[in-house]
Amino acid sequence: MNTIDKLTKHIVEFRDERDWRQFHNPKDLALSLSLEASELLEIFQWKDLKDMDLSTDSPDNLKIKEEVADIANYILLICNELDIDLEEAILEKIERNRTKYPVEKSKGSAKKYTEL
């Protein structure tokens, strides 16, 4: 069992012990994922990065760690509900992005592929 499968098993067990699957349809999971991503953004809102302490055990870093975990949990639950192989999906997306963003055109550029 790989790491993604182990993590999925843990979050699904956590959910099922609480009888929450009834609330975990793909739409509501995606909505919750977006809300958690917004909570991550809120940590950075109105702050200059140079004024933040992002060292490993700092309060800011610990808040970020919690939100990243929430985001990852919702991604795992969405993949579980829709039978998406997360590793496969990520690797396929990287390959599509290689085509959209060839190194010779995109290296050092923040432009979208349609602007290259």
N, C-alpha and C positions, 0 to 999 in steps of 0.2 A: 504494500500500500504506500503510495507516494505522499508527500507532505500535503498537497492540496486535498487529497482524499481523506487524510487523517483530520485535517482542520474541518472539512465539510462534515465528517462524522460527528465531531465534537459539537459543532453549532447546531446540527440537526437534532442530536440528542438533547441539547439544552432546550431547543424549541419544543420538541415533542414532550419532554417532561412537564412542560407548562401548558400543554394543549393549545399552542399558539399557531399550529399549522393552518387552522381555519381562517386566520387573519393574513396568511402569507401567500397571497396570490401574486403573480408577477407584477401587476400594476402597483399594488401597495408596497411591494418590496422595492420597486424602482423609485417610487415616491420617497420611501424612507431612506434609500441610498442618497437621493438628492438632498434631503434634509440633513443627513449626516455630513455630506460634502460641504454644505453651507456652514455647518458648525465648525468644520475645519477652517474654512475661509474666515470665519469670524475671529479666530485666534489671531490672524494676521491683519485684520481690518484696522486701518488708521495707524498702523505702526510701521516704523522704519526698521527693516531687518537688522540694521547695525545696532539698534537699540534693544533688540531681543536677545535673550540668553537661550540659545538653542543647544547648549551642551547636554550631554546624555541624561542627566538627572535633574535638569532645571524644571521649574514649574511649567514653562511654556512647552518644553519638549514632552513632558508627561501628558499634557493636554492633547498635544498633537498625536502622540502615540495612541491615546484612547480613541480619538476620532478616526484615525487610520484603521484601527482594529474594527470599529463599528462599520466603516465603509467596506472593509474586506469581508466582514461577516455577511453583509447584505449581498455582496457580489457572489459569495459562495452559495447563499440561499437561492438567489435568482438562477444561478447555473444548475443547482440541484433540481429546482422546480421545472426548468425547461430542458433538462437533460443535455446541458451544454458542457462539453469537455473544456474546462477553462484553459488548461495548458495548450491544447490544440488550437483553441480560438486565439490565444495570444500569439502563438507561433505563426498562424495563418495571417493575422493582422500585421505582424512585423514584415512578412514577405510582401503583402500588398503595399505597405508603406515604402519598402525598398524600391518598388516600381514607381510609386508616386513621387518619391524623393531621392532620385539618384544622387550619389555622392558628388559627382562632378557639377551638379547644378545647385545642390542644397547645402553643401558644406559651409558652415559659418553663417548661414542665412536663416532668418526667422520667417521668411515669406511662406505663404501657403502654396501648396503644389500648383494651384491654378495660376499663380503669379511667377513661377520660375521660368 
